[in-house]
Amino acid sequence: MGISNFWFYTIMIVVILHVIVGFGFLLYKLSPKKKDKEKNE
């Protein structure tokens, strides 16, 4: 049981970090695009 709990928590941590990093990356990528569109127009 200890080994399966270890893998469960490891996978959950990876998934949660992936979602947080992905959300932060989207915010980072979307924020400058508005400024770039204003500069181009």
ChimeraX commands (.cxc) that place a marker at each C-alpha (Angstrom):
marker #1 position 0.00,0.00,0.00 radius 0.5
marker #1 position 2.84,2.41,0.76 radius 0.5
marker #1 position 4.26,2.15,-2.74 radius 0.5
marker #1 position 0.90,2.74,-4.44 radius 0.5
marker #1 position 0.27,5.76,-2.18 radius 0.5
marker #1 position 3.69,7.13,-3.16 radius 0.5
marker #1 position 2.89,6.84,-6.88 radius 0.5
marker #1 position -0.61,8.26,-6.38 radius 0.5
marker #1 position 0.72,11.35,-4.59 radius 0.5
marker #1 position 3.61,11.72,-7.04 radius 0.5
marker #1 position 1.27,11.67,-10.04 radius 0.5
marker #1 position -1.19,14.05,-8.35 radius 0.5
marker #1 position 1.63,16.53,-7.56 radius 0.5
marker #1 position 2.84,16.38,-11.18 radius 0.5
marker #1 position -0.70,16.94,-12.50 radius 0.5
marker #1 position -1.37,19.87,-10.13 radius 0.5
marker #1 position 1.99,21.50,-10.96 radius 0.5
marker #1 position 1.31,20.98,-14.67 radius 0.5
marker #1 position -2.07,22.74,-14.39 radius 0.5
marker #1 position -0.58,25.65,-12.38 radius 0.5
marker #1 position 2.36,26.08,-14.77 radius 0.5
marker #1 position 0.08,25.81,-17.80 radius 0.5
marker #1 position -2.33,28.41,-16.41 radius 0.5
marker #1 position 0.54,30.77,-15.60 radius 0.5
marker #1 position 2.02,30.24,-19.08 radius 0.5
marker #1 position -1.33,31.08,-20.70 radius 0.5
marker #1 position -1.61,34.28,-18.66 radius 0.5
marker #1 position 1.96,35.19,-19.62 radius 0.5
marker #1 position 1.36,34.51,-23.33 radius 0.5
marker #1 position -2.01,36.27,-23.51 radius 0.5
marker #1 position -1.01,39.44,-21.65 radius 0.5
marker #1 position 1.70,40.71,-24.07 radius 0.5
marker #1 position -0.44,39.87,-27.13 radius 0.5
marker #1 position -2.91,42.67,-26.32 radius 0.5
marker #1 position -0.02,45.14,-26.17 radius 0.5
marker #1 position 1.46,43.76,-29.40 radius 0.5
marker #1 position -1.88,44.15,-31.23 radius 0.5
marker #1 position -2.12,47.77,-30.07 radius 0.5
marker #1 position 1.41,48.47,-31.35 radius 0.5
marker #1 position 0.68,46.84,-34.73 radius 0.5
marker #1 position -2.58,48.74,-35.29 radius 0.5
marker link #1:1,2 radius 0.2
marker link #1:2,3 radius 0.2
marker link #1:3,4 radius 0.2
marker link #1:4,5 radius 0.2
marker link #1:5,6 radius 0.2
marker link #1:6,7 radius 0.2
marker link #1:7,8 radius 0.2
marker link #1:8,9 radius 0.2
marker link #1:9,10 radius 0.2
marker link #1:10,11 radius 0.2
marker link #1:11,12 radius 0.2
marker link #1:12,13 radius 0.2
marker link #1:13,14 radius 0.2
marker link #1:14,15 radius 0.2
marker link #1:15,16 radius 0.2
marker link #1:16,17 radius 0.2
marker link #1:17,18 radius 0.2
marker link #1:18,19 radius 0.2
marker link #1:19,20 radius 0.2
marker link #1:20,21 radius 0.2
marker link #1:21,22 radius 0.2
marker link #1:22,23 radius 0.2
marker link #1:23,24 radius 0.2
marker link #1:24,25 radius 0.2
marker link #1:25,26 radius 0.2
marker link #1:26,27 radius 0.2
marker link #1:27,28 radius 0.2
marker link #1:28,29 radius 0.2
marker link #1:29,30 radius 0.2
marker link #1:30,31 radius 0.2
marker link #1:31,32 radius 0.2
marker link #1:32,33 radius 0.2
marker link #1:33,34 radius 0.2
marker link #1:34,35 radius 0.2
marker link #1:35,36 radius 0.2
marker link #1:36,37 radius 0.2
marker link #1:37,38 radius 0.2
marker link #1:38,39 radius 0.2
marker link #1:39,40 radius 0.2
marker link #1:40,41 radius 0.2
view
